[in-house]
Amino acid sequence: MSSPLLKLGAVLSTMAMISNWMSQTLPSLVGLNTTRIATSDSLTQISPKEGWQVYSSAQDPDGRCICTVVAPEQNLCSRDAKSRQLRQLLEKVQNMSQSIEVLNLRTQRDFQYVLKMETQMKGLKAKFRQIEDDRKTLMTKHFQELKEKMDELLPLIPVLEQYKTDAKLITQFKEEIRNLSSVLTGIQEEIGAYDYEELHQRVLSLETRLRDCMKKLTCGKLMKITGPVTVKISGTRFGAWMTDPLASEKNNRVWYMDSYTNNKIVREFKSIADFVSGAESRTYNLPFKWAGTNHVVYNGSLYFNKYQSNIIIKYSFDTGRVLAQRSLEYAGFHNVYPYTWGGFSDIDLMADEIGLWAVYATNQNAGNIVISQLNQDTLEVLKSWSTGYPKRSAGESFMICGTLYVTNSHLTGAKVYYSYSTKTSTYEYTDIPFHNQYFHISMLDYNARDRALYAWNNGHQVLFNVTLFHVIKTEDDT
């Protein structure tokens, strides 16, 4: 960048000389005003980042969805200041060039007029000499008139000389302006600056692409859990409540399943507001009792663990029938491998952006957690991952974007302590605290549509907001 800076310094020096001359000399001749050019002493070094970084959360305190975008330092944007400076310099050069051209036209016009006056003066001077030589032949009156005209023309002689000098200087300045324009254009090309309109259009295009990307944005890494927001206080100490993550925006039905055993009644509410007020819209009597509190509603159907078995049931709310049922091979059940709070929570069914999952433990995996991705229609296990985290040491767990997040307790002081990525088949220990306000969590499930955690906290139905971290690759990333 040293070469463009040296050139820019020379440009500014030359423009300062022109500006100084114009401010002192030209106003007295043609009333021309000039504007001083602001300069910058340095250019910003560019350090491009990997891609767009987006922090997204379900909602702010007013219930609105929020996203925080950290844009990469693209060459396009970081050079905007230099582009603007060069554009301003070019505009000022153009303005000065136009002003000098106007001045040149005026000067040439007046110069031609003065040249004519010079010729007339020379003629008058010859006649005056003739009159001086032969003043006796002319009347005194005519002599006096000629002398007065000569006296009027005499002051124009220094003006003529000044115009000759300024005409030469203006010619030099016109040449300097052409040189300045050439140098500035060279600097602009050398440092890669863009025309303002082009830059503006590229920024708008990038913004449009980012918004389109944000519309499709689903997956990210869990960074923070905030809340809870208490929605309602109802039921026993243990239970489950949920909405369908695949439902349309207008479909906000809530399903409510109280207790972890000896029950098969599911209550439906048309909205959160109806749920809060207790305005029940429908009741479903399941053909089997459920075990635990780890059920999930997904794409219009309820998936639950049949009591005293490792069988998974798919129940359609629309038809009121069981659409599928399948045994989860080797999965422990009936408090063999529950979460720390017990309650027949051996098999945890959940859904995220990727699909339907079952989290459980087996003897073959020494009681450690096994993650299985399920076919939502047949309940067939598509693929399984064996972790090294003991199921009985986990407080609760939930899936986000194919990653299982496990809490270390169901009591006060619980935090997300462990995560396992099915994408990379790797795990890590984490430290993401959350406020267990009512001291005992018996259900904690992620809803991808709401970008929130639904929890049953000691007879309280609460929501936790989650903040996810995303890195979005743009087309310009290499």
C-alpha positions in Angstrom: 0.0 0.0 0.0 3.0 2.3 0.1 2.9 3.2 -3.6 -0.8 4.3 -3.6 -0.1 6.3 -0.4 2.8 8.2 -2.0 0.7 8.9 -5.0 -2.2 10.1 -2.9 0.2 12.4 -1.0 1.4 13.9 -4.3 -2.2 14.3 -5.5 -3.3 16.1 -2.3 -0.2 18.3 -2.4 -0.9 19.4 -6.0 -4.6 19.9 -5.3 -3.7 22.0 -2.2 -1.5 24.3 -4.5 -4.3 24.7 -7.0 -6.8 25.3 -4.3 -4.6 27.9 -2.6 -4.1 29.8 -5.9 -7.8 29.6 -6.7 -8.7 31.0 -3.3 -6.4 33.9 -3.5 -6.3 34.9 -7.2 -9.4 33.7 -9.1 -12.1 35.2 -6.8 -10.7 38.7 -7.6 -11.0 38.0 -11.3 -14.2 36.0 -11.7 -15.7 35.5 -8.2 -14.8 31.7 -8.1 -15.0 30.0 -4.7 -13.2 26.8 -3.8 -13.6 24.1 -1.3 -10.7 22.7 0.7 -10.2 18.9 0.4 -10.1 16.8 3.6 -7.3 14.2 3.6 -6.7 11.0 5.5 -3.3 10.0 6.9 -3.8 6.2 6.8 -5.6 3.3 5.1 -7.2 0.5 7.1 -5.6 -2.9 7.0 -8.0 -5.7 5.9 -8.4 -8.9 7.9 -11.3 -10.9 6.3 -13.1 -13.4 8.5 -14.4 -16.8 7.7 -18.1 -16.0 7.1 -21.2 -14.4 8.6 -21.6 -15.1 12.3 -25.2 -15.2 13.5 -26.5 -15.4 17.0 -30.2 -16.2 17.0 -32.6 -16.5 19.8 -36.3 -17.4 20.0 -37.5 -14.1 21.4 -36.7 -11.0 23.2 -38.7 -9.8 26.4 -41.5 -8.5 24.0 -41.8 -11.9 22.3 -40.2 -10.9 19.0 -37.7 -13.2 17.3 -34.2 -11.7 17.3 -30.9 -12.4 15.5 -27.6 -10.7 16.0 -25.4 -10.8 12.8 -21.6 -10.3 13.0 -20.6 -9.6 9.4 -17.1 -10.6 8.1 -14.7 -7.8 7.2 -15.1 -8.3 3.4 -12.8 -6.4 1.1 -15.9 -4.7 -0.3 -17.0 -3.2 3.0 -13.6 -2.5 4.5 -12.6 -0.4 1.5 -15.7 1.6 1.6 -14.0 4.5 3.4 -11.1 4.6 0.9 -13.6 4.3 -2.0 -15.6 7.3 -0.5 -12.4 9.3 -0.1 -11.3 8.7 -3.7 -14.8 9.4 -5.0 -14.8 12.7 -3.1 -11.4 13.6 -4.5 -12.5 12.8 -8.0 -15.6 14.8 -7.6 -13.6 17.8 -6.3 -11.2 17.4 -9.2 -14.1 17.4 -11.6 -15.6 20.4 -10.0 -12.3 22.3 -10.1 -11.8 21.2 -13.7 -15.3 22.6 -14.7 -14.6 25.8 -12.8 -11.2 26.3 -14.4 -12.8 25.6 -17.8 -15.4 28.3 -17.1 -12.7 30.6 -16.0 -10.7 29.8 -19.1 -13.6 30.7 -21.4 -14.1 33.9 -19.5 -10.4 34.7 -19.7 -10.1 33.9 -23.4 -13.1 36.0 -24.1 -11.8 39.0 -22.1 -8.3 38.4 -23.5 -9.6 38.7 -27.0 -11.4 41.9 -26.1 -8.3 43.3 -24.5 -6.2 42.4 -27.6 -8.7 44.3 -29.7 -8.3 47.2 -27.2 -4.5 46.9 -27.5 -4.8 47.3 -31.2 -7.1 50.3 -30.8 -4.7 51.8 -28.3 -1.8 51.4 -30.7 -3.8 53.1 -33.4 -4.8 55.8 -31.1 -1.2 56.2 -29.9 -0.1 56.7 -33.5 -2.8 59.2 -34.1 -1.9 60.9 -30.9 1.7 61.2 -32.0 0.4 62.6 -35.2 -1.7 65.1 -33.3 1.3 66.0 -31.2 3.4 66.6 -34.3 0.7 68.6 -36.0 -1.4 70.0 -33.2 -1.7 73.3 -34.9 -3.7 71.6 -37.7 -6.4 70.3 -35.4 -8.8 72.1 -33.2 -8.0 72.2 -29.5 -11.3 70.6 -28.7 -10.7 67.5 -30.8 -7.2 67.2 -29.3 -8.6 67.2 -25.8 -11.2 64.5 -26.6 -8.6 62.2 -28.0 -6.3 62.8 -25.0 -9.2 61.9 -22.6 -9.8 58.6 -24.4 -6.2 57.8 -24.2 -6.2 58.5 -20.5 -9.1 56.0 -20.1 -7.3 53.3 -22.0 -4.0 53.6 -20.2 -5.1 51.6 -17.1 -6.0 48.6 -19.3 -2.3 48.0 -20.1 -1.4 46.3 -16.8 -4.7 44.4 -16.9 -3.7 43.1 -20.3 -0.4 41.9 -18.9 -2.2 40.2 -15.9 -4.6 38.4 -18.3 -1.6 37.2 -20.3 0.0 35.8 -17.2 -3.2 34.2 -15.8 -4.0 32.7 -19.2 -0.7 30.9 -19.1 -1.3 29.8 -15.5 -4.7 28.5 -16.3 -3.3 26.5 -19.2 -0.8 24.9 -16.7 -3.6 24.2 -14.3 -5.7 22.5 -16.9 -2.8 20.2 -17.6 -2.3 19.5 -13.9 -6.0 18.7 -13.5 -5.7 16.1 -16.3 -2.7 14.6 -14.6 -4.6 14.5 -11.2 -7.5 12.7 -12.7 -5.2 10.1 -14.3 -3.3 9.6 -11.0 -6.5 9.3 -8.9 -7.9 6.8 -11.4 -4.7 4.8 -11.2 -4.8 4.8 -7.4 -8.5 3.7 -7.5 -7.6 0.8 -9.7 -4.5 -0.1 -7.7 -6.2 -0.4 -4.3 -9.3 -2.0 -5.8 -11.8 0.6 -4.8 -15.3 0.5 -6.3 -17.6 3.0 -7.8 -20.1 4.1 -5.1 -23.2 2.9 -7.1 -21.5 -0.5 -7.7 -20.6 -0.7 -4.0 -24.1 0.2 -3.0 -25.6 -2.5 -5.2 -23.2 -5.2 -4.0 -24.1 -4.4 -0.4 -27.8 -4.5 -1.2 -27.3 -7.8 -3.0 -25.3 -9.2 0.0 -28.0 -8.1 2.4 -30.7 -9.8 0.3 -28.7 -13.0 0.2 -28.2 -12.9 4.0 -31.9 -12.4 4.6 -32.7 -15.3 2.3 -30.2 -17.3 4.2 -31.7 -16.3 7.5 -35.1 -17.5 6.3 -33.6 -20.9 5.9 -31.6 -20.7 9.0 -32.3 -23.5 11.4 -29.2 -25.2 12.8 -26.6 -23.8 15.2 -24.7 -24.5 18.3 -26.2 -23.9 21.7 -24.5 -21.0 23.4 -26.9 -19.8 26.1 -30.2 -20.6 27.9 -32.3 -17.8 29.4 -35.5 -17.7 31.3 -37.6 -19.4 32.4 -40.9 -17.8 31.5 -43.7 -19.4 33.6 -46.6 -20.1 31.4 -48.9 -22.0 33.8 -49.0 -23.8 37.1 -51.0 -27.0 36.9 -51.0 -30.8 37.3 -48.8 -33.0 39.4 -45.1 -32.7 40.1 -44.3 -34.6 36.9 -45.7 -34.3 33.4 -45.2 -33.1 29.8 -46.5 -30.3 27.6 -45.6 -29.5 24.0 -46.4 -28.0 20.6 -45.8 -29.5 17.1 -42.5 -28.1 15.6 -43.7 -28.9 12.1 -47.1 -27.2 12.5 -47.9 -24.1 10.4 -47.5 -20.6 11.9 -51.3 -20.4 12.4 -51.4 -23.8 14.1 -50.4 -23.3 17.8 -52.1 -26.2 19.4 -50.8 -27.3 22.8 -50.9 -30.9 24.1 -50.8 -31.6 27.8 -50.0 -35.0 29.5 -50.0 -35.0 33.2 -48.0 -37.6 35.3 -45.4 -40.1 34.3 -47.5 -43.3 34.6 -50.9 -44.8 35.0 -52.5 -42.3 32.5 -53.5 -42.2 28.9 -55.5 -39.0 28.6 -54.0 -36.3 26.3 -55.6 -32.8 26.5 -55.5 -30.4 23.6 -55.7 -26.6 23.6 -56.0 -24.5 20.4 -53.4 -22.0 21.6 -51.1 -21.0 24.4 -53.8 -18.5 25.5 -56.4 -21.3 25.8 -53.9 -23.4 27.6 -53.3 -20.7 30.2 -57.0 -20.1 30.6 -57.8 -23.8 30.7 -60.1 -23.7 27.6 -59.7 -27.3 26.5 -60.6 -28.0 22.9 -60.4 -31.8 22.7 -59.4 -34.9 24.8 -57.7 -38.0 23.4 -57.9 -41.4 25.2 -54.9 -43.3 24.1 -55.1 -47.1 23.6 -52.1 -47.6 25.9 -50.7 -45.9 29.0 -47.5 -44.1 28.6 -44.2 -44.4 30.5 -42.2 -41.4 31.7 -42.6 -37.8 30.5 -40.5 -37.8 27.4 -43.1 -37.8 24.7 -43.1 -35.7 21.5 -45.6 -34.4 19.0 -44.2 -34.3 15.5 -46.0 -33.6 12.2 -49.4 -34.2 13.7 -48.7 -37.4 15.6 -47.8 -38.2 19.1 -44.8 -40.5 19.8 -44.6 -42.1 23.2 -43.1 -45.0 25.1 -45.7 -47.7 25.9 -45.9 -48.4 29.7 -43.7 -51.3 30.9 -42.0 -51.9 27.6 -39.4 -50.6 25.2 -42.1 -50.2 22.5 -42.5 -46.8 20.8 -46.0 -45.9 19.7 -47.0 -43.4 16.9 -50.5 -42.1 17.4 -52.4 -39.9 14.9 -54.4 -37.0 16.4 -56.4 -36.6 13.2 -57.5 -40.3 12.9 -57.4 -41.3 16.6 -55.5 -44.4 15.6 -52.1 -46.0 16.2 -50.2 -45.6 12.9 -47.1 -47.6 13.9 -45.4 -49.3 16.8 -41.9 -50.8 17.1 -39.7 -52.2 19.8 -36.5 -50.3 20.5 -34.0 -53.1 20.5 -32.0 -53.6 23.7 -33.3 -50.4 25.2 -33.7 -50.5 29.0 -37.2 -49.7 30.3 -39.2 -49.4 33.5 -36.6 -47.6 35.6 -33.6 -49.7 34.4 -31.8 -46.7 32.9 -33.9 -43.6 33.8 -32.7 -40.1 34.3 -31.6 -39.1 37.8 -35.2 -38.3 38.9 -36.5 -41.7 37.9 -40.2 -41.7 36.7 -39.8 -44.5 34.1 -37.8 -41.9 32.0 -35.7 -44.7 30.3 -36.6 -43.8 26.7 -36.6 -40.1 25.7 -38.3 -39.3 22.4 -37.5 -35.9 20.9 -37.3 -34.0 17.6 -35.1 -31.3 16.2 -34.4 -29.6 12.8 -33.1 -32.9 11.4 -35.9 -35.2 12.5 -37.1 -37.7 15.1 -34.8 -39.2 17.8 -34.8 -41.7 20.6 -32.3 -41.4 23.5 -31.9 -44.4 25.8 -29.4 -46.8 27.3 -28.5 -50.5 26.8 -26.7 -53.2 28.6 -24.5 -53.5 25.5 -23.3 -49.9 26.0 -22.8 -50.4 29.7 -25.8 -48.2 30.6 -24.4 -45.3 28.7 -26.6 -43.1 26.5 -27.4 -44.4 23.0 -28.8 -41.9 20.4 -30.9 -43.3 17.5 -32.4 -41.5 14.6 -35.8 -42.9 13.7 -37.9 -43.0 10.6 -41.0 -41.0 11.5 -43.3 -43.2 9.6 -42.1 -46.7 10.4 -40.2 -46.0 13.6 -37.3 -48.0 12.2 -33.8 -47.1 13.6 -31.9 -45.4 10.8 -28.6 -45.0 12.6 -27.3 -45.1 16.1 -24.5 -43.5 18.1 -23.1 -44.9 21.4 -21.8 -42.3 23.8 -19.8 -42.7 27.0 -22.2 -40.7 29.2 -24.1 -42.8 31.9 -27.8 -42.4 31.4 -28.6 -42.6 35.1 -26.2 -39.6 35.7 -28.1 -37.4 33.3 -30.8 -35.0 34.6 -32.5 -34.5 31.2 -31.4 -34.1 27.6 -32.6 -32.6 24.3 -31.5 -32.5 20.7 -30.6 -29.4 18.6 -29.4 -29.7 15.1 -28.3 -33.3 15.5 -26.4 -32.6 18.7 -27.5 -34.1 22.0 -27.2 -31.8 25.1 -27.3 -33.4 28.5 -27.8 -31.7 31.8 -25.9 -32.9 34.9 -28.9 -32.8 37.2 -32.6 -32.3 37.5 -32.3 -30.2 40.6 -31.2 -26.6 41.5 -27.8 -25.7 40.0 -28.4 -27.9 36.9 -26.5 -27.0 33.8 -25.9 -28.4 30.3 -22.8 -30.3 31.0 -22.2 -32.6 28.1 -22.9 -32.6 24.3 -22.5 -35.2 21.6 -22.6 -34.4 17.9 -24.0 -37.0 15.6 -22.5 -35.2 12.7 -18.9 -35.7 13.8 -19.4 -38.5 16.3 -17.6 -36.5 18.9 -18.4 -35.2 22.3 -17.4 -32.3 24.6 -18.0 -31.1 28.1 -19.8 -27.8 28.3 -20.8 -25.4 31.0 -24.1 -23.7 30.0 -26.1 -22.8 33.2 -29.8 -22.2 33.3 -32.2 -21.2 36.1 -34.0 -24.1 37.6 -36.5 -21.8 39.3 -38.8 -24.5 40.8 -36.0 -26.9 41.8 -37.1 -30.1 40.0 -37.3 -30.6 36.2 -39.0 -33.8 34.9 -39.3 -32.9 31.2 -37.0 -30.7 29.0 -37.5 -30.7 25.2 -36.4 -28.5 22.4 -38.9 -27.1 19.8 -37.2 -26.1 16.6 -40.1 -23.9 15.4 -40.2 -21.8 18.6 -36.5 -22.0 19.1 -37.2 -22.7 22.8 -37.0 -25.4 25.5 -40.3 -26.6 26.9 -40.0 -27.8 30.5 -42.1 -29.2 33.3 -40.6 -27.8 36.5 -42.2 -29.1 39.6 -45.8 -28.6 38.5 -44.9 -25.4 36.5 -45.0 -25.3 32.7 -42.2 -23.0 31.7 -40.3 -22.0 28.5 -36.6 -21.3 28.2 -35.2 -19.2 25.4 -32.0 -20.5 23.7 -29.3 -18.6 21.8 -27.7 -20.5 19.0 -24.5 -19.6 17.2 -24.3 -20.0 13.4 -21.5 -19.4 10.8 -23.0 -18.9 7.4 -20.8 -19.4 4.4 -21.3 -16.9 1.6 -20.6 -17.3 -2.1 -17.6 -15.1 -1.7 -16.0 -17.3 0.9 -13.1 -19.4 -0.4 
